[in-house]
Amino acid sequence: MKVSGKPYRTIWLAEDAVEGIGAAEIIDQTKLPHQFVTVRLETLDDAVVAIRDMLVRGAPLIGATAAYGMCLAVRQDASEAAISAAYDTLYATRPTAVNLRWALDDMRELLTQTPGDRRLAAAYRRAAEIADEDVAICESIGNHGLALIQDIWEKKGKDGRVNVLTHCNAGWLATVDWGTALAPIYKAHDAGIPIHVWADETRPRNQGASLTAWELGQHGVDHTVVVDNVGGHLMQHGMVDMCITGTDRTTRAGDVCNKIGTYLKALAAHDNGVPFYVGLPSPTIDWTVSDGIAEIPIEERDPKEVTRMAGLTDDGTVTEVTITPAGSAAANYAFDVTPARLVTGLITERGVCEASEVGLSGLFPEMA
């Protein structure tokens, strides 16, 4: 995707890398939308900080960053003990997104089966493949989701615009490129379908207001930022044609774990007959879990994300302020689980299926 006309991925090798080996670079998403800053990752610790402190976020991008984190670890020490320690350190950064575990398992298996003197090159080669595969997966999700948007537009007589409500950020900033929930929107926009996005602000980190709105604007997609609680009102008044969200982990039965507040949007959509779709890259499916509410660990983050907020002042300064009374406790649950019964369909790289074990295994029989 492009930033001020220049193409970017969300993670890439630094220009001074030699024969595909070197530091990685990322976009520091904690600085958006007011500052566009890139950060260089030189060491395993740099990758850990990037994931833990959410300089990178979104399940697919977390996985790709973890893969490069393993590369950086091997660059320092290619022993099996060091690989195992790097795996454990990276795995502890974010407990909910399954792509993290998937990428780490993939890298560890490769490296332990590769002779020591070949591990560094093998690690970087596989990390690059993981990044490229994510781009291809997300573009395919976009193509399959485009058909759904096209169908809605045609049913409206190609009159007016298609209104899509999304939650959090599941665009190219959450992946290596294209995005999951936003990929169909970009495809529709590029195909000339008039499309408008209601972007939930997504408290407490405001990824919708700061990240989704920013990247939609960069791509020229018509959008409006709304507070989290307005979605039900919009649906009641026929102002939403469909919802599309992303997912950080989906069970084999079709339960969807995503940013906190997704469940409430799904309830409102169900009550108002609005289709509720989830953009689902296959590495985000956890085939070991069937009951999302009982089995998926829900990350609890620093309460300061709830009690404090950063913004741009009139004089151009970015300032952080406290918004709650002194002494008030705050809880910060980062994700919730939407039961499969509330999901209209899962948009995967292999097509759209019902949110169920039958639906998923039909598209991914090798995992059934």
N, C-alpha and C positions, 0 to 999 in steps of 0.2 A: 504494500500500500504506500501512499505518498504523504509526506509531510512538507507542506509548502512547495509541492511540486517535485520533491526529491524522493525516490523510492527507498523504502526501509523495510527490513524485517525487524522483529522485536529482539532477536539475538543473532549475532554474527561474529565471525572471526575478525580480530583486529587486522588492519592493513599491514602491520609489520609481521604477521604470522609467516613462518617459513615452511613451505611444502605442507600446508594445511595444519600446522601445529603452532600454537601460541596462545595468547590471551584472547578471551572473548569479550564482546561488548554488548551492552543492553541499553534500553531506554529506561531511565529512572522514572517509573510511573507515579512515585510519590510527589513528584514535582509538577505533574500535569494538573490542570490545563494551562497554568500560568507561565510555566517555564519548560522548555524542551531541553533536557539534559541527558547526555549519554554517560555511562559509567563503564570503566574497564575492569574486568574480572581477571586477576592474575593468579589467584590461589584458591584452594578449596574453601578457605575461610571467607573469601570474597563471595563465592557462590552461595554459601550458607547464609550470609547476611542478606544477599539479594532476595533469596526465597523467604527467609524468616521475617524480614522487615518489609516485605511486599514491594520492593523495587520492581520485581516481576511478580505477576499473579495471574490467575486463570490456570485451570488444570493442565491443558496442553503445554503452555509455556513453562509452567513449573517443571513438567517432565523433561522438556528440552534443556532447561537450565541445569537440572540435576545431572543430565547426561554430560554436559560440558563441565560440571563440577567434578565428576569422576575423571574426566580428562585432565583437569588441572591438578587433581590429587595424584594421578599417575605420573604427571610431569615432575612432581616433587619426589615421589617414591612409588616404584612399580611393584613392590613386594605384595604378596597375597595378604599379609597382615595389614598393610596400609590400605589396600583396596577394601578389605572388610571394615576397617575403621571409618573410611570415607563413606561407605554405604550407610553405616549406622548414624553417622553425624548428619548426613543429608536427609535420611529418612525421618529424623526427629524434628525437622524444621516445620512441617505442616502435616497434621495427621489425617485430614479429611480427603484431600484430592488423591484419587487412586492412580492417576498418571505418574505421580512421584514414585510410587512403589514399582509400577510397571517399568518405567525407564531404568530405575536402579537395578531391578532384577535382570533386565536385559543386558545392561552394561556389565554387571558382576559375572553373569554366566559367560559372556564373551571373554572377559579378561582372565578369568580363572582357567579357561580352556586354551589360552594363547600363551606361547612361550614368553618369558619375561622380557627378552630383548625386542619383542614385536608388539608389546602391549600398548605402548604410547601411540604408535601409528594406528593400531586397530581401534583404540578408544576414540581418537579424533574422527576416524572414518565412520564409525558407527554413530557418533553424536551428530555428524553432518547428515547421515541417512535418516535419523530420527526427526531432525528438523525438516528435511525435505519431504518425508512421509507425512508429517503433520500438515504441511502446506497443501499437498495433494488431497489429503482426507478432507480438509476444510473446504477446498474448492468444490469437491464432489458433493459435500453437504449443501453448499450453495446452489449447485445445479438442481439437486432433488427438491430443495425448498423453494426454488424459483417456480417450479411447476405448481406448487400449492398456491403461491401468490398469484400466479397467472390465472389459475382457476377462479379465485375470488374476484379478480378484476373482470374476468369475462362474465361471471354471474352478475356483476354490478352493471353489465352492459358497457363496460369500458368507459363508464361515466364517473367522473370524480376521481378520488384517490383511494388507495388501499391504506387503511390505518392499522399499524402494528404497534402493540405494546410490548416492551421488553423490560427486563429487570437486570440490574447490576451491569457488568460489562462482559459480554461474550462475543466481542468483536476481534479485530486483528491484534489488539493489545493483549488479549487473553490467550492468544495462540502465537504461532510463528508468523502466520500471515492469514488473511481472509477472515478468520473468526469462525464461530460455530453458529450461534443464533443470528448474528448479523450478516453472515455470508449470503444467505438467500436475499436479504435486503439489498446488499450491494449488487448482486446479480440482477435483481429486479430493476434497480435504479439504472444500471448500465444498459438494460434491455429497453429502456424508455417507458417503463410502467410508472405512472405517478404514484409515489409511495411516501407516506409520512409516518414518522416514528414518535410514539410517546415514550420518552426515556425516563423511567423512574429514577429519582435521585439516588436511592439505595443507601440509606443510612445504615451504619454510622460512618462508613468510609467514603460514601458519596461517589461510588464508581460510575453510576449512571450519569450523574450531573457533571462529573469532572472528566471521565474517560469516554463513555459512550457518546456523549454530546460532542466532545472534542473531535473524535475520529469521524463521526457522521458529518460534522462540519468540514473536516479536511477533504472528505469525499464528495461533498456537495449534496448530501441527502437532507431533505426537509425534515425537521425534527422539532419537538417541543419538550422541554424538561418539566416534569411534574413531580410533586411530592409523592412519597410512597403510597399514601392513603387515598389518592384520588382515582386509582385504577378502577375500583368498583363503581364509582360514580360515572366514569366515562363509559363503562360497559352497559350500565343501566340505561344510558341515553343513546345507545347505538353508535358510539363514537370509536369503537374498537372492532375491527374485522377479524383479527386473530392475535394471539399472544405467541411469542417465541422467546424462550429463555435458553440458557446454556445449562450445563450440569458439571459438577465436580466428581460425582460418583453415581453410577446407576446400577441397581441390582439386576441380577439375571431375570427377576420377576417384573422389572420395569419401574420400580420405585426410583424416584429422582431426588438426589441430594444436591441442592444448589444454594446460592446465597440466601441468607435469612430474608424472609418476606415472600419467597417464591410460592410457598404453600398457600398463603393468603390470596395471591393473585390467581392461583389455580382454583381455589374455592369460588372466588368471584366470577371467574370465567365459566365454571360449571353451572353456577346459579343463573347465569345470563345467556347460556347457550353459545358462548364464544369459544371457538376452537383454541385449544391450548397445546402447542407443540414444543418439543425440546430438541435442540440441535445436539446430536450425540456422536462424537467421534468414538470409534470402537475401543481405543485404549482406555476410555473412561468407564467402560462396563466392568464391574467387579463380579466375575462369574462365581466367586466363592461365597457371595452374600445373596440371600433371598428376601430377608425382611429388613428394609432400610431403616425403619424407625427403631428397631431393636438392636441392629447390628452395626450400623455406621457410626463411628465416633464423631461427635460434633465438637469442633474446635471452639474453645472459649478464649478470646483474645483480651488484651489489655483494656480495662475499663476506661482508660483515658481516651480511647477512640470514640467513646460515647460522650464523655464529659467535656471534651475539647474539640475545637474545630478550627481549621486554617482557612484563610481567604485573602483575597486581594483588596487592599484598601484603595481609597480614591487617589492616593498619591503614588500608587504603583508598588507599594510594599506588601509582601506576603507576611501575614501575621497570624499567630495562633492565639485563640482566646478560649476561656472556660465558659460554658453555656449552662451549667447546672449549679444549684446552690452548694456552697461549701458544706461538706459533711454528708451529702447525699450519696448513698451507695449506687453503683451502676453495674449491670450485668451485660456481657458482650458475647452473646452466642452468635457465631459467624455464619452458620448454615441451618437449614431445616430440610425436612424430607417431605416431598409431595408423593402421596400414594399413587400407584399406577392407575387406579380407577379414575383419577382426575386428569390424566394425560390423554389427549386425543391421539397423538402419534409421536413417534421418535424418528427424527430425520437423521439418518446415518449416511455414511459414505457409500453404502450399498443400496440405499433406497429408504422409503418410509415404511415403518411397521407399527403395529399396535404395541402399546406398552405392556408386554407380557413375556413370559418365558417362551411361549410358542412363537410370538412375533420375532423376538430377538434370535432365537435359535434357527428360525426360518431363514434369516439373513446371514447368520454366522453358524452354520451347521458344524463346522470344525470345532466350535467351542461348546456345543450342547452336551 
